[in-house]
Amino acid sequence: MSYLAEECGFASHSSFATVFRNITGISPSVFIREASKNQSS
């Protein structure tokens, strides 16, 4: 996740997670977990 945050121009993982949560309403880890469940189905 830190790599993704850096590639998107964020100074830290926590700042990326905050913006992600504000936009989507869920944390990046919850998003990844849900996406993994949907791929398995």
C-alpha atoms as an extended CHARMM CRD file, in Angstrom:
* protein
*
        41  EXT
         1         1  MET       CA              0.0000000000        0.0000000000        0.0000000000  PROA      1               0.0000000000
         2         2  SER       CA              2.8830000000        2.3640000000        0.7210000000  PROA      2               0.0000000000
         3         3  TYR       CA              4.1040000000        1.9140000000       -2.8510000000  PROA      3               0.0000000000
         4         4  LEU       CA              0.6850000000        2.8650000000       -4.2010000000  PROA      4               0.0000000000
         5         5  ALA       CA              0.4980000000        5.9130000000       -1.9450000000  PROA      5               0.0000000000
         6         6  GLU       CA              3.9280000000        7.0590000000       -3.1110000000  PROA      6               0.0000000000
         7         7  GLU       CA              3.0850000000        6.4740000000       -6.7790000000  PROA      7               0.0000000000
         8         8  CYS       CA             -0.0560000000        8.5860000000       -6.3580000000  PROA      8               0.0000000000
         9         9  GLY       CA              1.9700000000       11.4510000000       -4.9140000000  PROA      9               0.0000000000
        10        10  PHE       CA              1.1180000000       11.0830000000       -1.2360000000  PROA      10              0.0000000000
        11        11  ALA       CA              3.7990000000       11.7110000000        1.3630000000  PROA      11              0.0000000000
        12        12  SER       CA              2.6620000000        8.7930000000        3.5180000000  PROA      12              0.0000000000
        13        13  HSD       CA              0.4030000000        5.7830000000        3.6240000000  PROA      13              0.0000000000
        14        14  SER       CA             -1.7190000000        7.4280000000        6.3010000000  PROA      14              0.0000000000
        15        15  SER       CA             -2.4380000000       10.5090000000        4.1960000000  PROA      15              0.0000000000
        16        16  PHE       CA             -3.4320000000        8.2690000000        1.2780000000  PROA      16              0.0000000000
        17        17  ALA       CA             -5.6730000000        6.1930000000        3.5550000000  PROA      17              0.0000000000
        18        18  THR       CA             -7.3710000000        9.3200000000        4.9070000000  PROA      18              0.0000000000
        19        19  VAL       CA             -8.1760000000       10.6600000000        1.4400000000  PROA      19              0.0000000000
        20        20  PHE       CA             -9.2430000000        7.2080000000        0.2330000000  PROA      20              0.0000000000
        21        21  ARG       CA            -11.5850000000        6.8300000000        3.2180000000  PROA      21              0.0000000000
        22        22  ASN       CA            -13.0480000000       10.3110000000        2.6820000000  PROA      22              0.0000000000
        23        23  ILE       CA            -13.8140000000        9.5400000000       -0.9680000000  PROA      23              0.0000000000
        24        24  THR       CA            -15.0010000000        5.9390000000       -0.7120000000  PROA      24              0.0000000000
        25        25  GLY       CA            -16.2940000000        5.7400000000        2.8470000000  PROA      25              0.0000000000
        26        26  ILE       CA            -14.1270000000        2.7040000000        3.6140000000  PROA      26              0.0000000000
        27        27  SER       CA            -10.4610000000        2.1460000000        4.3640000000  PROA      27              0.0000000000
        28        28  PRO       CA             -8.0830000000        0.7960000000        1.7120000000  PROA      28              0.0000000000
        29        29  SER       CA             -7.7180000000       -2.4720000000        3.6420000000  PROA      29              0.0000000000
        30        30  VAL       CA            -11.4990000000       -3.0130000000        3.6930000000  PROA      30              0.0000000000
        31        31  PHE       CA            -11.6440000000       -2.1960000000       -0.0250000000  PROA      31              0.0000000000
        32        32  ILE       CA             -8.9310000000       -4.7630000000       -0.7890000000  PROA      32              0.0000000000
        33        33  ARG       CA            -10.6260000000       -7.3940000000        1.3860000000  PROA      33              0.0000000000
        34        34  GLU       CA            -13.9860000000       -6.8490000000       -0.3260000000  PROA      34              0.0000000000
        35        35  ALA       CA            -12.4160000000       -6.8500000000       -3.7940000000  PROA      35              0.0000000000
        36        36  SER       CA            -10.6740000000      -10.1430000000       -2.9990000000  PROA      36              0.0000000000
        37        37  LYS       CA            -13.9740000000      -11.6850000000       -1.8930000000  PROA      37              0.0000000000
        38        38  ASN       CA            -15.6460000000      -10.5650000000       -5.1230000000  PROA      38              0.0000000000
        39        39  GLN       CA            -12.8580000000      -12.0310000000       -7.2620000000  PROA      39              0.0000000000
        40        40  SER       CA            -13.1870000000      -15.3860000000       -5.5060000000  PROA      40              0.0000000000
        41        41  SER       CA            -16.9250000000      -15.5850000000       -6.1610000000  PROA      41              0.0000000000
